Amino acid sequence: MSELADKLAKLKETATSQLNECGVSSIDNDLLDDLVGRMKLIVNNKDAMLVSGKDPVELETVRKNFVVKKLGVEDADKGAAAVAKIAEKMSGIRMKNRVAFYYMVQKELG
């Protein structure tokens, strides 16, 4: 296995663990694999792989760059509410995995 593949596998493992910790019992592995695959370019940047749930600037960036650009949800209030809900749900996790965060936001928005 290549170094990149190892890092992506670890990323998925961490995401799965955090999803389980947040009560997600039935994980859509296709969606999870898609989200992990999107992280190939930033997997070496530890800071980019995490989401700060208490930083309003970070949460707004998630809304703009993921909710609007990737998911196509233009309703700012709906997107911000979903991001805030997941930040609260993951508040007990100090190092929030971006894949797990995105996964739950996408599921929240349906």
VOGUTI-969672 format. One record per residue (C-alpha): residue in three letters; x, y, z. Coordinates in steps of 0.001 Angstrom, whole numbers, padded with zeros to 6 digits, always signed. Each point is the difference from the previous one (the first is absolute). Layout:
<drenkes>
AlaXYZ;...
</drenkes>
This chain:
<drenkes>
Met+000000+000000+000000;Ser+001323+003464-000871;Glu+000564+002713+002575;Leu-003011+001926-001353;Ala-002198-003091+000179;Asp+001146-000601+003592;Lys-000846+003577+000987;Leu-003414-000176-001655;Ala-000732-003329+001711;Lys+000921+001530+003370;Leu-002176+003018-000788;Lys-002952-002292-000747;Glu+000641-002007+003158;Thr+000002+003163+002117;Ala-003150+001280-001723;Thr-001777-003299+000610;Ser+000990+000064+003657;Gln-001261+003572+000439;Leu-003246-000762-001811;Asn-000586-002945+002329;Glu+000823+002217+002993;Cys-002689+002438-001197;Gly-002595-002750-000226;Val+000146-000719-003738;Ser-000465-003751-000102;Ser-000818-000611-003645;Ile+002764+001558-002104;Asp-000395+000524-003744;Asn+003430-001254-001103;Asp-000390+001324-003546;Leu-000529+003524+001326;Leu+002823-000419+002506;Asp+002376-001244-002726;Asp-000980+002942-002224;Leu+000735+002493+002782;Val+003325-001671+000822;Gly+000935+000094-003686;Arg-000611+003756-000087;Met+002683+000443+002651;Lys+002882-001374-002112;Leu+001512+003421-000642;Ile-000085+001175+003610;Val+000647-003243+001872;Asn+003523+001145+000924;Asn-001265+003207+001633;Lys-001136-000993+003489;Asp-001674+003351+000619;Ala-002038-000300-003202;Met-001182-003465+001023;Leu-001679+001357+003133;Val-003013+002240+000578;Ser-000085+002498+002844;Gly-003553-000200+001282;Lys+000311+003159+002093;Asp+001479+002288-002654;Pro-002791+001888-001782;Val+002316+000806-002928;Glu+000799-003707-000456;Leu-003673-000966+000166;Glu-000887+002659-002582;Thr+002787-001337-002239;Val-001492-003495+000297;Arg-003397+001418-000925;Lys+001301+001881-003042;Asn+002526-002517-001304;Phe-001792-003253+000766;Val-003696+000670+000525;Val-000370+002521-002828;Lys+002709-001003-002485;Lys-000057-003795+000379;Leu-003548-000703+001167;Gly-001711+002859-001825;Val-002001+001191+003015;Glu-000420+003731-000635;Asp-002238+000729+003019;Ala+002522+001620+002366;Asp-002137-000478+003117;Lys-000645-003669-000732;Gly+003688-000638-000691;Ala+001187+001916+003058;Ala-002533-001804+002214;Ala+001206-003413-001219;Val+003656+000926+000544;Ala-000762+001372+003491;Lys-001987-003122+000913;Ile+002872-002285-000969;Ala+002529+002205+001808;Glu-002132-000378+003125;Lys-000432-003751-000529;Met+003794-000393-000299;Ser+000798+002421+002843;Gly+001333-002809+002177;Ile+002647-000861-002586;Arg+003063+002207+000288;Met+001529-000744-003431;Lys-003000-000079-002362;Asn+000789-002003-003129;Arg-001042+001963-003118;Val-001330-003129-001722;Ala-002227-000907+002961;Phe-001168+003618+000281;Tyr-000830+000234-003712;Tyr-001693-003404+000080;Met-002362+001052+002776;Val-000700+003395-001590;Gln-000867-001686-003298;Lys-002283-002495+001743;Glu-001606+002821+002008;Leu-000821+001864-003199;Gly-001370-003161-001610;
</drenkes>
